[in-house]
Amino acid sequence: MKKTLFFAAALAMGSLGSVTAQTTLSLSTLFASNNAGSLGGMVYYDIKVTNAVRIVAFDVNYSAVVNTAVGINVFTVSGTSVGKETNKSAWKLVGKDNGKAKAAGRGSKTKITLVAPIILTPGSYGIALEAVGSGHAYTNGTATNTSYKDKNIALTLGKASNVPFTANLFSPRVWNGTIFYTLAKGLFAGFDASPTAGSGPLKVQFKDGTFTSSTGGVKTWAWDLDGNGTVDSKLQNPVWTYKSVGKTAQYTVSLTVTDGVNPSSKKTEKNFITVDPQPTVDFTATPVFGNSPLIVKFTDKSVGANKWAWDFNNDGTVDSTRQHPAYPFVRPGSYTVTLSVTGVGGKASVTKKDFITAVGATSNKGSADMLQYQFNEVRGTKVANSSSSTMIPPFGSANTSRWMADAGRSAYKGPEAGAGALGTGGAIATGWKPKVNSSMTIEWWLRNRSATGSSFGYFFGNGTFRCFTGGVAGNTLWFRGTNIGDIKASTSVQGNKGKWMHVALVIDGKGKKALWYVNGKLDSSTPLSAAFSYNGSALTNGLSVGANGSTTGSATGFYDMDDFRMYSGARTAAQVAADMLRENPTTSTFDTGCAGTLGTPLIGANGAPQTGSASFAVTVDKTENGRPGVLVIGGAAKKFANAINLPFSLAGLLSNGAGCNLSVDVALAFGAVGNGGKLTFPVPIPLSISGSHVYMQWIGFGSKGAVSAGLDVNMQK
């Protein structure tokens, strides 16, 4: 037989007896990185082999800090990597690290030793190296730094991606590393099999992958297929059937080969074949959030299961025994879901905490359903989320009370009705750790404060899920950090000092594309290489608006932002165009109130303040029974020259009212008597005041002074 052309981790420790001592050779690229990829990213390159080699280790330039646990997964494809980078099924995992490496720091060589050497016979291959525990630090490619060779191997570098086997490739990129190898002289037993796990009776096809440097090829094969020490087959590529024994059973497989020239070689794979394996359990669902009643379709992703038990309410009861059930979540709330499965090999279960979110219906359905910051607060660090659901906390926290983009806010006008914008380096911590599936839309207005351009900055982010301009983005916008790779806009957002522009990012899971809109018009469209999903529940910091994480790299040092919105679905072009025309009618609170005997009075509204409505009303709750109070209505809520300095202390006017402040200038007051229930004040809204803001506050003159927070009423058509 001719020697086998085989590329795999073909050598286990037991086969070293056929190898004579050989010199370890090496081929290095460079360690002068000027770029780096994300955690778990991939580098791709091609290798041409002249003489058969055994790769035993790598030096790698990792971006992780010193002493971080790091590793590598090595994949190959025949011929070339070019054009195959996104075809995961074409690649084969052929090597792994031994799990003992610690990062030496960026710019330094981290030695990675493989569990078993990788044999490369003469020919051409594509190689992909997946970073484990870190990202790759690599170098931007030029006309002179992408080729490296010695008399045995030649490298052509390469490309990189932040998510393995996905689109949005960075090219050219030069992998920073060294390949350590010996010449493959001798006999090296090797094999593979398919399948290696399943329910019995399990029919397995074994494939010999032995390499020999002998021109006569391999002479004999002796297979021990069940680990009992006896030879079960002498065929080169046998087929063997493993019976079911009523429980999980694992079998060790050994292959001993001879070639008549070199010492015999043996390879053993412990517990290589698994019959009736312990079930693995997983599931997906769609949708995972929405208005109640929310009907959710669950899809079982378990392997080796024949019975299913679903608990949708986290109460320990079985709600369904179907494999792929649908379930209605009638009441608003977050639901933890557990799936327990049973198979021949045993039982398994998985619990996904707060996996389903059903939200109550709202009268403010025109607002974004996830997040809507209109930035109309007049001061302070609390920023109202006026969205139509409770998916994201109702208030964000600003990093400074001076986050407003403009002084003299009563005279300020943004691109639409409003009283302010986020700027001056401001950032809002939403308190939300993103969890999004399938589709999403993010919109906001931005205004450049620089005539010539701006520096690098993030418009939103949490360390991975982020959008920025500058740096590799140039003068446009990039969204990156998820499984769909980088989504880049085309239109410049820099320059044009003082001019507002509206931008929208639409992730369309159904249409399998991502789109940028600028000023209501399509800017760019990028096909999606995978279904969009993102789960940031394990992050330390939640999503920030105006920065990445908390205050990192704030774009608001150079830009103003207004009317930031997030939707759980893909907005259409017509909807995006409509969104940019105006803010939605909303009511949102600002500042804090002062507690009375029933706590701090609550102020709100019975719906959205739509102009032309005769039914809109302001409501006040937690009013003290039998005590008078007033609803104060004003046209401004700021300090300005011809009115009182706000906030104004009511300590001298209210009994026990120390610390109670009036936050609006008094334009008109309605007397009322509290009754311990909810008071309603109808407020007709004529069309003539569309776009206006009115500020309201409740003052209770009870046994203890009580004041509500301020209420900003933003009136729109």
C-alpha positions, 0 to 999 in steps of 0.5 A: 500500500502507498503511504497514506496522505493524512492530516490529523492528530494521529500520534498518541503517546503509545505510538512513540516506540516507532520514532527515532530521536529527531531534531525539532525545527521551527518556522516563525512569522513575526511578533509585531502586532498592530491589531487584535481580534476579539475573544475566541477569534480565528486566524486563517492561512495556507500551508504548503508541505514539501516533506511530511512533518509532525507539528508538536507546538506553537508560539502564539501572540495573544492579546490577553494579559499576563497569566490568563489561561489560554489555548488553541484549537487547530482546524484544517481543510484540504487545498486552501482556506480561501473561500472556505472561511465561512463554511464550517462543515468543510473544516476538521478539528485536528489538534488541541492544546494540553490546557497548561498554557498561560499568556505571556502578554501581548507582544510576547511568545506564549508556548502552546503544546499540543495534546498530540502531534499533527501530521501533515503529508506533502500537499496544500492545506488551509489552517484555522487557529481558534484562540481559546481564553483570549483573542489573537494579536496579529499584524495588518498585512502588506505586500511584503509580510504575508509569506514565510517558508523553509525547505519543508513548509511554506506559509501564506497569511491570511485572514481573521474573524472575530467569530469563527467561521463567519463572514466579516473577515479582516484581510489581509492579517498576518498571524503572529506565531511559530510552528514547531515541528519534526520531520515525519519519518517512521510509522505512526498509527492513526484512525478515525470513526463515524459515528462515535456516539449514538443509541445501540445497536450502533454501527460504526465505520472505522477509517485507517489514518496511519502514516508511514515513511516506508515506500512499501506502505502499511502491511498489517492492521490489528484492531481491538474495537471493544477494549478487551485486549483481543484482536477483533478485525485485521481489515484496514477499514472495518465496520463494527456494531456495538449492542445496547446494554441498557445503560451508557457504555464506552469502548476503548479502541486500539489499532496496531500497525506494521510496515515491515521496515519501522517498529510497529506502532500502536494508537489507543483512544480511550472511551472512543465509542459511546453507546446509549450516551447520557442525554445532553439537554438544551432548547430554544424558544421564539419569541422570548419576549413580547406582550402578554398573552405571549405564545412561545414555541419551544424547540428541543435541542437535546441529544439522546432523549426519548422523554421530555418534561417541561416546567414553564413556571418554575413551580416544580410541576410538569406543564408539557411532555411534548418534545416541541411544545407551545405554551401561552404566558398569560400574565406579565413577568419573567419566567424561568424554564426547565427542561428535563429529559430521559434517554437510555443512557440516563437523565439530564436537565437544564434551567434557563433563568428569566428566559421568557419575558411577557410584558403588560399591554401599554397605552403608549404603544407608539414608543419603542418596546425595549428602550426609549431615552428622550433626554428631556430631563431638566437636571439630575442623574435619573433618565427616564425610559419611556418605552412601552414595556418593562423589559429594561429598567424604567430609569437609567443612571447618568454618570454626571448631572451635567450630561445635558448637551445644551445650557439654556434648555428651555430655548433648546430645540433638537431635530424634533420636539424635546428639551435636551440631548445627551452630550458633554461626555455623558453616559447612561447606565441602563441597568440592562444586560442585553439578551436579544434573539433574531431581530432588533432595531436601534435608532438615535439622532446624533450631532457632531460638535466638530467641524473637521471630524471627531475622535474614536468613541462608542455610542452604545455598548457593554464591552462586546455588544457595541457601536462606535465610530473612528479607529477601524470604523473610519468616519462611519459607524460600526456595530460589532461584538456578536455572532454576526460579526461586524456591520459597517455603515457607509455614510460619514458621521463626522464633520458637518458641525452642528447638523443633526442626522438620524441613524438606524441599525436594523437586524432582520433575522427573518430576512437574514440581513443587517441594514443601516439607515441614515436620515430615513434612507437605506445606507447599506445592507449586509447579509447575515452569516448566522441567526442573530443572537446575543446574551449578555447576562454574564457581563459585569456591566450592563448596556450603556448609552453614550459609551461602552460599558460605564463611561469607556470611550464615550462618543458624547465627548464629540457628539450629542445624542437624542431620542435613543430607541431600541425595538425588539423587532426589525423596523421596516423602511417606512417605520424608520422614516416615520420614527425620525419625524417626531418623538412619541407622546410620552410622560416621564418623571424626573428628580425625586419626591419627598415621602409623606405618611403614605410614602412618596406620592406617585404621579403619572398619566392614564396614557400618552399625551396625544394632541387632540385628545380630551381623555388624557389625564394626570393621575396622583396616587398615595395621597393622604386621606382627607388632606388638601393638595395641589397639582402644580403645572409649569412651563419650565423646570429649570433655573432661569433669570426671571423666575425662582431658582429651582429646585425651590425648598418647601421646608417653610411651607409644609409641616415636616417638609424638610428636604421637599423641593418644588421642581417646576415654575408655577404657572397654574395650580388646581386645588384638590383633596386627597382621599387615599385613592387615585386622583384624576385631573383631565387635561385637554390637549389642543393641536396648537401645542403639539411639540410642547413640554409641560411639567407637573408636580403634586404637593400634599399638605398633610400631617407630613409634607409630601411631594411627588417627583416631577412629571414631564408631559411631552405632547405630540400629534 
